[in-house]
Amino acid sequence: MRGKGITGFVLALSVLAAASATAGCGARSGQPERAVLILATTTSVLDTGLLDFWIPMFEAVQPYAVKVIAGGSGQAMEMGRAGECDVMLVHSPEEEERMVREGHAVNRRRVMHNAYVVVGPAEDPAGIRGASTAAQALKRIASAGAGFVSRGDGSGTHAKELSLWERAGVSPSGPWYMESGRGMGDTLRIASQARAYTLTDRGTFLKLEKELDLAVLFQEDELLYNFYHVMEVNPEKWPDVNRVGARAFSDFVTGRKAQEFLLRFGVEECGEPLFFPDAL
């Protein structure tokens, strides 16, 4: 039996995906039943709106109704370890590699990338604009005691932030350091309201920029590249997973149609792509 619990997650079904699932439950006579495919993914993929396009594109050619469960990458991978999802789209490379080594996931493939950036109040009270590295930027924030909002949720973004603090030689604590325990969109909104800094993927920031009182203050560091991979839950550990659907989704997000869509996704609204394809 596959796992049942999904405590601590945000259940996020797009309107079109939900409509497909409803159709599969027999709401419309004559419609074939659609098998459910459970995708565990990150809030950054959800908050940018990418799945609002990708899910209908996938469902149009596959007999599956996709249920999207969005949280941090760590939470998504815990679902995979427990057999509570079929496929994962995440961005925490070290944890992904560990999951494959341990036999919990198979067929890990790179899908896309963007980059992390440090954002904060435009007046930049900690003076991070002139920093030479991301670690130096964070060290300046800590030295100034300027507000910083961490996701604090075990996500890929949180893991990246912690690695940067370690490089900076800083153990962040005190009233200036806050943990939201929330996804990327909510964390950005909290940082905006608090006039604080935070680390974010560039795609989510660009999508929400118009509603935030934040500016990109640091972005030039190769350590800030942000890679997303798709992985299937190992059916040898969890025989009840939708192994055929998981492989179909993995093939779709690394396929030409989905990859070429990334080249134009976000350009009209934000002036640049929110993600860059890695499987073309």
C-alpha positions in Angstrom: 0.0 0.0 0.0 1.3 3.4 -0.8 1.5 6.1 1.9 -1.5 8.3 2.7 -0.2 11.3 4.7 0.6 14.7 3.1 0.6 16.8 6.3 2.3 20.1 5.9 1.8 20.5 2.2 -0.2 23.0 0.2 -2.6 21.0 -2.1 -2.6 23.0 -5.3 -4.7 21.9 -8.2 -4.9 24.1 -11.2 -8.4 24.8 -12.5 -7.9 22.9 -15.6 -6.3 19.9 -13.8 -9.2 19.8 -11.3 -11.7 19.9 -14.2 -10.0 16.9 -15.8 -10.0 15.0 -12.5 -13.7 15.8 -12.1 -14.4 14.5 -15.6 -12.6 11.3 -14.7 -14.9 10.8 -11.7 -17.8 10.3 -14.0 -19.2 13.9 -13.8 -19.7 13.7 -17.6 -21.3 10.6 -19.0 -19.4 9.1 -21.9 -16.0 10.4 -20.8 -13.3 7.8 -20.2 -12.0 7.5 -16.6 -8.7 9.3 -16.2 -6.1 7.7 -13.9 -4.7 10.1 -11.2 -1.0 11.1 -11.4 0.4 12.7 -8.3 3.1 15.3 -8.9 5.0 16.5 -5.9 6.8 19.8 -6.7 8.1 23.1 -5.4 6.2 26.3 -4.7 8.5 28.1 -7.1 7.2 26.0 -10.0 3.6 26.6 -8.8 4.0 30.3 -8.0 5.4 31.2 -11.4 2.3 29.8 -13.1 4.2 27.3 -15.2 2.0 24.4 -14.2 -1.1 26.3 -15.3 0.2 25.7 -18.8 2.2 22.5 -18.6 -0.5 20.4 -16.9 -3.2 21.1 -19.5 -0.6 20.5 -22.3 0.2 17.1 -20.7 -3.4 16.1 -20.0 -4.3 16.9 -23.6 -2.2 14.0 -24.8 -2.2 11.6 -21.9 -5.0 9.7 -20.1 -4.1 11.2 -16.6 -5.6 13.7 -14.3 -2.6 15.4 -12.5 -2.9 16.2 -8.8 -0.3 18.8 -7.9 1.0 18.9 -4.4 3.4 21.9 -3.9 5.7 22.5 -1.0 9.5 22.7 -0.5 11.7 20.3 -2.4 12.5 18.5 0.9 8.8 18.0 1.5 8.3 16.7 -2.0 11.1 14.2 -1.7 9.8 13.0 1.6 6.5 12.2 -0.2 8.6 10.3 -2.7 10.4 8.3 0.0 7.0 7.4 1.5 5.4 6.4 -1.8 2.9 9.2 -1.5 3.5 10.6 -5.0 4.3 9.2 -8.4 6.8 11.8 -9.8 8.7 14.8 -8.4 9.9 18.0 -10.0 12.4 19.6 -7.5 15.5 21.7 -7.2 17.7 20.4 -4.4 20.5 18.6 -6.3 22.4 17.1 -3.3 19.2 15.7 -1.7 18.1 14.4 -5.1 21.3 12.6 -5.7 21.0 11.0 -2.2 17.5 9.9 -2.9 18.7 8.1 -6.1 21.6 6.5 -4.3 19.3 5.2 -1.6 17.0 3.7 -4.2 13.9 5.9 -3.6 13.9 7.6 -7.0 14.8 6.6 -10.5 15.3 8.2 -13.9 16.5 11.6 -12.6 16.7 14.1 -15.5 17.5 17.8 -15.7 14.6 19.8 -16.9 15.4 23.6 -16.6 17.2 26.2 -14.6 17.1 29.8 -13.5 19.1 31.5 -10.8 18.8 32.6 -7.2 19.0 36.2 -6.4 19.2 38.2 -3.1 16.5 40.8 -3.0 15.7 43.5 -0.4 14.8 47.1 0.1 16.0 49.3 -2.8 17.9 51.5 -0.4 20.0 48.4 0.5 20.8 49.2 4.2 23.4 46.4 4.4 25.2 47.6 1.3 25.2 44.2 -0.5 25.2 45.7 -4.0 29.0 46.0 -4.0 29.6 42.4 -2.7 31.8 40.2 -4.7 30.1 36.9 -3.8 26.8 35.7 -2.5 28.4 34.6 0.8 29.9 38.1 1.2 26.5 39.6 0.6 24.9 37.5 3.3 27.8 38.3 5.7 27.1 42.0 5.2 23.4 41.5 6.0 24.4 39.7 9.2 27.0 42.3 10.2 24.5 45.1 9.7 21.8 43.2 11.6 19.5 43.9 8.7 16.3 41.9 8.5 16.5 38.6 6.6 13.5 36.3 5.9 14.4 32.6 5.5 12.0 30.1 4.1 13.0 27.8 6.9 11.1 24.9 5.3 13.6 22.4 4.1 13.1 23.5 0.5 15.8 23.7 -2.2 15.9 27.4 -1.7 16.4 27.0 2.1 19.1 24.4 1.5 20.9 26.8 -0.8 20.6 29.7 1.7 22.1 27.5 4.5 25.0 26.6 2.3 25.7 30.3 1.6 25.6 31.1 5.3 28.1 28.3 5.9 30.4 29.7 3.3 30.0 33.1 4.9 31.0 31.7 8.3 27.8 32.9 9.8 25.3 31.0 12.0 22.3 33.2 11.5 20.2 33.9 14.6 18.8 36.8 16.5 15.8 39.2 15.9 17.1 40.2 12.5 16.8 36.6 11.2 13.2 35.4 10.6 11.9 32.1 9.3 8.6 32.2 7.4 8.0 28.4 7.1 6.2 29.3 3.9 6.7 28.9 0.2 8.6 31.3 -2.0 5.7 33.6 -2.9 4.6 34.1 0.7 8.2 34.5 1.8 8.7 37.3 -0.7 5.6 39.0 0.5 6.7 38.8 4.1 10.1 40.2 3.2 8.5 43.1 1.3 6.2 44.0 4.3 9.1 43.7 6.7 11.5 45.7 4.5 13.9 42.8 4.8 16.2 40.7 2.5 15.6 37.2 1.3 17.0 34.7 -1.1 14.6 33.8 -4.0 14.6 32.1 -7.4 14.6 34.8 -10.0 11.5 33.3 -11.8 9.2 33.7 -8.8 10.5 37.2 -8.1 9.9 38.3 -11.6 6.4 36.9 -11.6 5.5 38.7 -8.3 7.7 41.8 -8.7 4.9 44.3 -9.4 3.3 43.5 -6.0 6.5 43.7 -4.0 8.5 46.6 -2.6 11.8 44.7 -3.2 14.7 45.0 -5.7 17.3 42.6 -6.9 20.5 43.6 -5.1 22.8 40.7 -5.7 22.9 38.1 -8.5 26.4 37.6 -9.9 27.7 34.3 -8.5 28.0 30.9 -10.2 26.8 29.3 -6.9 23.4 30.9 -7.5 22.5 28.7 -10.4 19.2 26.9 -9.7 18.7 23.5 -11.4 15.4 21.6 -11.6 15.2 17.9 -12.1 12.4 15.4 -12.6 12.5 12.0 -10.8 10.2 9.1 -10.7 9.4 7.3 -7.5 11.0 3.8 -7.6 8.3 1.3 -8.4 10.4 -1.5 -6.9 10.0 0.1 -3.5 6.4 1.2 -4.0 4.6 -1.1 -6.5 1.4 0.9 -6.3 2.8 4.0 -7.8 1.7 5.1 -11.3 4.9 4.1 -13.0 3.6 4.5 -16.5 2.2 7.9 -15.8 5.3 9.0 -14.0 7.5 8.1 -17.0 5.0 9.8 -19.3 5.3 13.0 -17.3 9.0 12.8 -17.1 9.2 12.3 -20.9 6.9 15.3 -21.3 8.8 17.9 -19.3 12.0 16.9 -21.0 10.4 16.7 -24.4 10.6 19.3 -27.2 7.1 20.8 -26.7 7.5 21.6 -23.0 11.1 22.6 -23.4 10.4 25.0 -26.3 7.5 26.5 -24.2 10.1 27.5 -21.6 11.8 29.8 -24.1 8.7 32.1 -24.3 7.2 31.5 -20.8 7.3 34.8 -18.9 8.7 36.9 -21.8 5.6 38.9 -22.5 4.7 39.6 -18.9 8.2 39.9 -17.3 10.5 40.7 -20.2 12.5 37.5 -20.0 12.0 33.7 -19.6 11.3 32.6 -16.0 13.1 29.3 -16.7 15.6 28.2 -19.3 15.4 24.7 -20.9 18.0 22.1 -20.1 16.7 19.2 -22.2 16.5 20.6 -25.7 
